[in-house]
Amino acid sequence: MKKSGATAGFQAAAGAGVIVALMLPFSRGRLEATLVGHVLVQMPLLVLAGWLLGSALAEKLERVMEQWNRFGVAGFTFAIFVMLFWMVPRSVDTAIAHTGYEIFKFAGLPCAGAALALSFPRTIPLLAGALKAHFVSMLAVLAWLYTAAPVRLCNSYLASDQKMLGAGTALFACAFAIYWALGPLFGLPKPQPTIASGAAAAREAPGGARI
């Protein structure tokens, strides 16, 4: 399904605007002051901003994606490694004290979101379902870890922040699980097929013969 130029432009502007807003000292300070704000607000918004940018550029990058991101495997691999890195408590803690980690966070998470946006429409349902199940299970493990850990996992934050993050992560895991489980039942929006798949279908003549 071809996207209008206005829609792509709005998505690109929205994604870039979110990143710029999150980089401002005021918003950075307020969000990173608490573990919940840092992990459950700032980081997901960076991924969402990247998703918007990736969706806006999908048509322009179609030929590159067809060659280098078949079935979304390369994009998923990159996104998984970036997200796993930021699921480690030490990475979250170090981002507060070291500028290099902070720069990597503001660059890596939007790139991971863009990779997901460019990969989900290209993949097969079985792989997409497996990745969603893995993501929910990882959130559940993190929720248990932050809630049950007897010591502080992030030295920059209080133990009470850690338990609040565990509860919030559990809510996120439940919300994603319910949304993805009920989606097929209620016809929630699905990723649109890529231009390449539409072009391949267009090349098929009636009766299955190729033009």
Buried (B, 14 or more C-beta within 10 A) or exposed (E): EEBEEEEBEEBBEBBBEBBEEBEEEEBBEEBBBBBBBBBBBBBEBBBBBBBBBBBBBBBEBBEEBBEEBEEBBBBBEBBBEBBEBBBEBEBBBBBBEEEEBBEBBBBBBBBBBBBBBBBBBBBEEEBBEEBBEEBBEBBBEBBBBBBEBEEBBBEBBEEEBBBBBBEBBBEBBBEBBEEBEEEEEEEEEEBBEBBBEEEEEEEEEEEEEEE
